[in-house]
């Protein structure tokens, strides 16, 4: 339980870490996160003696993971932008609706059948998005981009056969040349922040790698020890903590319409969870395994 709770609490408190990386902008922070995650995960694979798995990946798998790398970069970059511009609540909304978007994409892409519980949950989520759009005067773009980028990322991960550690390491390696090139360009042009704000700030940027990878390792340990349903329910610690951060620490506005929209999302998630718990244990495990492998990589 401690491993699972630790992973999700870590993810839920990430806004505090990314705010420490200012004045570096979201693109620069994203690039550092990719570069140092790749380095850290290569070290993890080396210690686990799994580096050889990278060489055994097929060209098809590399191409699939290259697309996954682009999607997770969009997800990470959008999240960092949300945190550093005072939209943590919008980011939390994106992670709350992730499971609902995944169900919708499963229906549209894989022609999966949904239960009445899931159908009701999707309708409630749609109504919530409409209410939030009216309240904000525009669609909740940050939440939608986070949910869609992760949802499509999950579809790709569903067909990729690879150890999660190897898979995530491959994704960061695929994005590494672009991220490293961007950081080098910034420094050459004198616009980078890596060496301009003291040793402490440089160390924090470097720590973006371990901050990304450590909760993945905690999650992997939890997945081996906890029942799937327990781990799935712990997932909501992440957006719950993010929302609390945005409201109580970031003092982001929460007018009545926004509360109503979030309340509908929560009701939809309760309905979908109850529907899932009514399945047979084997069905729950099969559904959850697919979701877990993609969720753990997206943070």
Buried (B, 14 or more C-beta within 10 A) or exposed (E): EEBBBBBBBBBBBBBEBBBEBEEBBBBBBBBBBBBBBBBBBBBBBEEEEBBEBBEEBEEEBEEBBBBBBBBBBBBBBBBBBBBBEBBBBBBBBBBBBBBBBBBBBBBEEEEEEBBEBBBBBBEBBBBBBEBBBEBBEEEBBBBBBBBBBBBBBBBBBBEBEBBBBBBBBBBBBBBBEBBBEBBEEBBEEEEBBBEEBEEEBBEBBBBBBBBBBBBBBBBBBBBEEBEBBEBBBBBBBBBBBBBBBBBEEBEBEEEEBBEBBBEBBBBBBEBBBEBBEEBEEEEBBEBBEBBBBBBBBBB
